[in-house]
Amino acid sequence: MQNCPWCGRTLDVKYLDLGHRIRHVCGRCGFKIKEYDKPEPKKVEPKPEIIEIRDHEVPTAKQTPAWPFILGGIVLILIIIVLIKIFLV
């Protein structure tokens, strides 16, 4: 057994929690034997969730029909032809 370096009696170690530090002291005289920083708790990062998409849940996008673009092009060409005939004739 060890003896306390201050009082010489058999060492009875007590642990004092001082918030951010831990201290080991003699239980009889209170002599500080050892002091060290308290270990910080490990930060646990949340695991990313895995989302499973089943076949019947897959979203489908509607294709836009081509006829409005074709019709708009035809109307634009007709307007240009009419304007050319009006101003150049």
C-alpha positions as CSV (number, residue, x, y, z in Angstrom):
1,M,0.0,0.0,0.0
2,Q,1.1,3.6,-0.6
3,N,1.3,6.3,2.0
4,C,0.2,9.9,1.6
5,P,3.3,12.1,0.9
6,W,1.9,14.8,3.2
7,C,0.5,13.0,6.3
8,G,2.2,9.7,5.9
9,R,-0.9,7.6,6.6
10,T,-2.2,4.9,4.4
11,L,-3.5,6.5,1.2
12,D,-7.2,6.7,0.9
13,V,-7.9,8.4,-2.5
14,K,-11.0,10.4,-3.1
15,Y,-12.1,11.9,-6.4
16,L,-13.4,15.4,-6.6
17,D,-15.2,16.6,-9.7
18,L,-14.5,20.3,-10.2
19,G,-16.5,20.8,-13.3
20,H,-13.9,20.7,-16.1
21,R,-11.2,19.0,-14.0
22,I,-10.9,15.9,-11.8
23,R,-8.8,15.9,-8.7
24,H,-7.5,12.9,-6.7
25,V,-7.0,13.9,-3.0
26,C,-6.0,12.1,0.2
27,G,-9.1,11.1,2.1
28,R,-7.6,12.0,5.5
29,C,-5.7,15.3,5.1
30,G,-6.9,16.6,1.7
31,F,-3.5,16.7,0.0
32,K,-3.9,17.0,-3.8
33,I,-2.2,14.0,-5.3
34,K,-3.2,14.3,-9.0
35,E,-5.3,16.7,-11.1
36,Y,-6.2,16.3,-14.8
37,D,-8.7,17.6,-17.3
38,K,-12.0,15.9,-17.5
39,P,-12.4,14.1,-20.9
40,E,-15.0,15.7,-23.1
41,P,-17.8,13.5,-24.3
42,K,-17.5,12.5,-27.9
43,K,-19.8,14.3,-30.3
44,V,-21.9,11.8,-32.2
45,E,-22.8,12.8,-35.7
46,P,-26.2,11.7,-36.9
47,K,-26.0,9.0,-39.5
48,P,-27.6,9.9,-42.9
49,E,-30.9,8.2,-43.4
50,I,-31.3,5.9,-46.3
51,I,-34.6,6.4,-48.2
52,E,-35.9,3.5,-50.2
53,I,-38.0,4.3,-53.3
54,R,-40.1,1.5,-54.5
55,D,-41.1,1.1,-58.2
56,H,-44.7,2.3,-57.7
57,E,-43.5,5.5,-55.8
58,V,-41.1,6.7,-58.5
59,P,-42.4,10.1,-59.8
60,T,-42.8,10.5,-63.5
61,A,-42.6,13.8,-65.3
62,K,-45.0,14.6,-68.1
63,Q,-43.4,15.3,-71.4
64,T,-44.5,18.6,-72.9
65,P,-46.3,18.3,-76.2
66,A,-44.5,19.6,-79.3
67,W,-47.6,21.0,-81.0
68,P,-47.7,24.4,-79.2
69,F,-44.2,25.2,-80.4
70,I,-44.9,24.1,-84.0
71,L,-48.2,26.2,-84.0
72,G,-46.4,29.2,-82.5
73,G,-43.7,28.9,-85.2
74,I,-46.3,28.8,-88.0
75,V,-48.2,31.8,-86.6
76,L,-44.9,33.8,-86.4
77,I,-43.9,33.0,-90.0
78,L,-47.4,34.0,-91.2
79,I,-47.2,37.3,-89.3
80,I,-43.7,38.0,-90.8
81,I,-45.1,37.2,-94.3
82,V,-48.1,39.5,-93.9
83,L,-45.9,42.4,-92.6
84,I,-43.5,42.0,-95.5
85,K,-46.4,42.2,-98.0
86,I,-47.9,45.2,-96.3
87,F,-44.6,47.3,-96.0
88,L,-42.8,46.2,-99.2
89,V,-45.6,46.2,-101.7
